[in-house]
Amino acid sequence: MLRAIALIAQFALLALAGYNAVTAVWGWPDRAPAHKGPRRRRLRVVVPAHDEETVITGILTDLDRAEYPADQVKVWVIDDRSTDHTADIAMGHGANVARRVDGLAGKGAALAWYLAQHPLDADESLVVFDADNRIGGEVLARIADELDAGYEALQCYLDVANPDDSLLAEASALSYWAGNRMVQLARSNLGWSADLGGTGMALTADLLEQVGGFGESLTEDQELGTRIVLAGRRVEWLHDVKVRDEKPTSVGVALRQRARWTAGKRAARRAHLGGLLRARSPIAWDQAVRLVQPGRTFVALVSGVLTALSAILGSPWLLPWPVWGTATLIQVLEPIPFLARDGVPPVRLLRYPLLTLLAALWIPVRIVSRRVDGWYHTPHGG
């Protein structure tokens, strides 16, 4: 009986690895961007910020330089209980400031509070950036083009601003760069829903109202993205519209950030997994898989460990080592051509094994996530 359970678990892991490998293939073709529209859509750009005086100047400067009609854009900064000069800097750039002094901590809670105080007009669309983001002058115009083309929820390409700051930051960059094409772009090309990333995202007022707006989840982006799928809608991925943000450079910060993500994902799974499975839709089932599965790098690491154990022990409890070896090779090697396709320099491809750092964090992240009882604000160095 126990041997049967062990083999079933291994087949399930192989099926998950195979599913990820096959769906990733749809990320190879580029996505055709929407045609240039009139670019007169009203955009409400909101930047949630808590003690971000060291970085917020960058995103506000970029918004000042946006190649989009200024009379169609309102920029708001949510000063979420800051104890520094975040609000003063925002007002110095001409941004509107909403001061939040109490309530549950977290970006989702802050956005929900802000929209309750300052609701969107019916013809406005919400654009959210983080305080540490940097964007090009074309970003708002491209977002408007895609909204004019009929999309209701958009997620921009999440790039990394500081890949050279530490080995961990570079590992995160490699993970994001691979996932952007193999996971996010693949979903859009399949007609499925990409993930909301918490920043660089845009949503119409109508869609936000229909799905109930932002919640107080520890991962407000994933929870909102799941409700969008349950409402029969989808998030479109903009692979050519890049938003850069800062990744943690220390293990401690990365551990706490990822523990929050894991706790939020677990809560979203408990709340919505049943509804996704009952939806009888490939888009919903794919969303369910993403709520259930562990990190892809961790799955590849487990496959490698099982390959070694099977080769050494030859146990009847383990699938033959050539099976696990093939699965491991596919998982390890498949991302490399995708990274090269997006122009990742060869010198960085040589550092591809750094992804094992993220895989090694998965178990401690799971342990720490059980103790998460509130929002963790990731510090930014600028």
N, C-alpha and C positions, 0 to 999 in steps of 0.2 A: 504493500500500500504506500509506504513512504517513498519507495523508489519510483512508483508511478507519479506521485505528486512532484518529485524532483524533476522527472523527465517532462511533465506537463509544464512546469515553471520554465524549463529551458526552452521548450518549443514556443512558449508565449514570448520569451525574450527574443528569440530568433524572429518571430513574426513581427515584433515591434521594430527590430533593427531592419528587417526587410521592408516594412511599410515606409519607414523613414528614408531608406535608400532609394526606393522606387519613386516616391512622391517628389524627392529632391530633383529628379531628372527634369521636371517641368520648370525648374528654376533656370535652366540653361538659356532659353530664348529671352531676349530683352522684351520689355513691355513697351508698346507704342504709347507715348504720352498723348494727352488730349490736345486737340487743336487750340490755338490761341483764341480766347474768348474776348468779350468786350471789356473785361477787367473793370467792371463797375460794381461788382458784388461787395456788399458791406461785410467787413470782417471785424470781429471783436477779438483782439489778441490779449490773452490773459497770461500773466506770469506769476504763479504762486511763489512766494519767497519767504524764507525764515532765516534771518541772520546771513544774508548773502551780499554784504557790502563789498566783499573782495572780488566778486565775479559779475554782479548784475549790470555793471556798466557795459560789458561786451554785448549782451543781447539787446540792450536798449539802444546802443549805438547802431547795431545792425538794423534794427527796426526803423531808426531815423533815416537810414540810407536805403530803405526798401524801394524797389522799382515798381511802385504801386501807388495809385492816386491817394494822397494823404487824406483827402476828405472822405474816403471810403473806409478808413481804418481808425479804430479807437483802441488805444493801448492802455491796459489796466495792469497794475501790480497789486497782488494781494499781499499786503504786509502782515504776515501771519505771526503775530506776537514776537516780532523781532526786538532785540535789545541793542541793536547797532544802528547804523545810519542808512539802512536799506531804503526806508521811505524817503529820506531826504535826497538820496541819489536819484531815485525814481522821479520825484517831483522836479528835480533839476533837469531831467531829460524831457520834461513836459508830459510824463505819463500820469494818468489818473491813478490814485492810490486808494484802496479800500483797506482800512485797518481792522484786523480781527484780533480781539483781545482775550477771547475765551472760547470754549467749545472743545470738542474732541480733536486731538492732534492728527495731522495727516493731510495729504494733498487732496484726496477725494472729499474729505470733510470741508476743507477750505473752499474748494470749487463749488460744492453744494451750497455752502453758506453765501458765497459771493453771488451765485446765480439767483438765490432766493431774494437777495437785496437788490440786485441789478439784473433782472431777467432780460434775456435776449428778445429783440424784436423779431417778428415773424420772418422778416427778410434778411436777418443777420445770420452769420455762421460763426461758430466759436473756434478759435485757434489757440492751442495751449503750447507754451514753451516753458522749459525750466530756466531758472535764473543763470545757470552756468552754460547755457547753450550759445552757440555761434551759428549764424546762418548767412547765406549769400543773399545778394540783393534781389535775386529772382524768385525766392521761395514763396512769398505771399502771392505773387502773380501766378505762379504755377499751381498753387493750391486753389486759387480762384478759377483757373482754367478747368481743373478737374471737377470742382463743384458745379461749374456751369455745364459740364458734360453729363451731369446727372448723378454723380456719386454723392452719397450722403455721409459717409465716414471715410476719412483718409488717414493714412499713417505714412509719414516721410521716412526715408532711409535714415537709420540711426548710426551715425559715424562716431568715431572716437577722436577726441581732441588731443589726448595726451598718451599715445601709445609708447612713447619713449621714456616715460617717467619712471617705470619700474617693469620688472618681468611680469608681474601680475597684471598691470595695465595692458601690456602687449598681448598677454594671453587673452584678456577680455576682448581686445580689438580683433584678434584672429577669430574668436568665437562669434562676435557680432558680424564681421565681414562675411564669414561663411554662412551663418544663419540668415543673413539678409537676403541672399540669393536662393539658398537651398530650402529655406522654410517659408520666408515671407513672400518673395517674388513667386516661388512655386505655387503658393496658395492663390495668389492673384491670377496667375496664368491658368490655373485649374478652374477659376470661377468660384473659389472658396474664399473664406475670410482670413485676412492677415490678422496678426495680433496688434492691438493698440499698445504703444510703448510708453504711455504716460507723458510724453513730450513729443513735439513735432506732429501733433494730431489735430485734425479738423473735423467738426461735426456740424450738421445743419440744426437749426433751432427745432425744426419739425421732428427730426429723428430723436434728439435729446428728450423732447417732451414725450414721445411715444414710448421710449424705453425707460422712462422714469428718472432721467438725469444721473448725476453722480451720486455714489453711495459713500459710506464711511469705511469701506474695506481697506485693509493694509495694502492691497494691490488694486486700486480703483480702476486702473486701465484694464486689467484682465477681467475683472468682474463686469465692467461696463461692456467690454468686447463680447463676453459670453451672453449678456442680455440682448445685445444687438443680434447675435446669431439666433437666439431663441425667438426673437421678433421676426425672423425670416429675412433679415437684412445682412449686410456683410461690410467688412472693412477693406478698402482698396489700398494696395501698397504702391507707393510712389518711389520707384527705385532710383530715379534720376533727380530727386529733390532731397538734398542732404542736410541734416541737422547734426552738428557736432556737439558732443557733451563730454564731460570729464568722468573718467572711470577711477575707482579706488586704486590707490597705489600700495596699500598695506593690507596684510591678511586680516587684521582685526576689523577694519572698516568693511572690507569685502564680505567677511563672515557675517557681520551684523546686517548688512544690506541684503544679502542673499537669504538670511534667516527670515527677514521680514517678507521677502518675496515668497518663500516657501510656505510660511504661515498663511499668507493671503491666498495663495493657490489652493491650499488645503481647505480653507473656508469656502472658496468659490466652488470647489469640487463637491463639498457637502451640500451646498445650496442648489447647485444646478446640474449635477451629473445625471440625475434621473430624468430631468426634463430634456436634456440633450439626447439621451438614449431613446426616449420615446418620440422624438421629433421625426424619425424616419427620413432623415435628410443626410446626404453625405457631408454637407458642410457642418451640420450639428455633430455628427459622429466624429469627424476630424477634430472638432473642438473638444469633444470628450476625451479623445486620445491624448491631446495636448495637456488636458487637466490631470490626467492619470499618470503619464509617463515621467520618469526621472530625466535628468539632464542627459543629452545625447553623448556627451563626453564620458559620463559615468557609465552609460550602457556599453560604450566601446571598451572602457577599462575593465568592466566585469567580463565582457567577452574574451578579452585578452587573458585574464586570470583563469577563466574556465578552459581556454585553449591549453595553457601551461599545465593545469591540474590534470586534464584529460590525457595529455601526452605523457606526463610523468607517472600517473597512477594507473591509467587504463581501467578505471573503475566502471562497472556496469551502471552505476548511478549517473554517469556523465555521458553525454553524446560524444561520438568519436571526435578526436582532436582535429581531423581535417575539416569537419563541419564548423567547429568553432573558429578554427584558423581562417577559413574562408570568410566567415562573417566578420571577424576582426579586421582582416585586410580591407574588406569593402568599406567598413566604417571609418577606418583610419585614412585610407587613400582617396576616397571619393571627394572629400572637400578640397583637395589640392588643386585640381583643374578649375573648380569653381572660383577659388581665390585668385588664381592666375587670370581667369577671364575678367575679373573686376580690376585687374591691374595692380594687384598686391605685389610689391617688388620681390625678386628672388631672395634677397637677403632676409626678408621677413618669412618667406616660405621655409627657409632653412630652420627657422625657430618654431616651426609648427608644433614640435613636441611639447612646447610650453603649455599646450592645452591640457596636458596631464595635471597641471596645477589646479585647474578648475575641477577636473574630475575628482582629484583627491579631496577637494573641499566639500563634496556632496554629503558625505556621512556626517562630518561635524556640523554642517549647515542644518541637516535634518534634526540633529540632537538639539542644537541651540534654538531652532524654530519652535520647539515644543514649549520653550519658556518665554516666547515673545508674547507680550501682553499690551503692546501699544506701538505707535509709530516710531521709527528710527530715522532721524534726519541725517542724511549722508553729508559730511562736511566737504567743502570744495576749497581747493587751494588757489585757483585762479591761474 
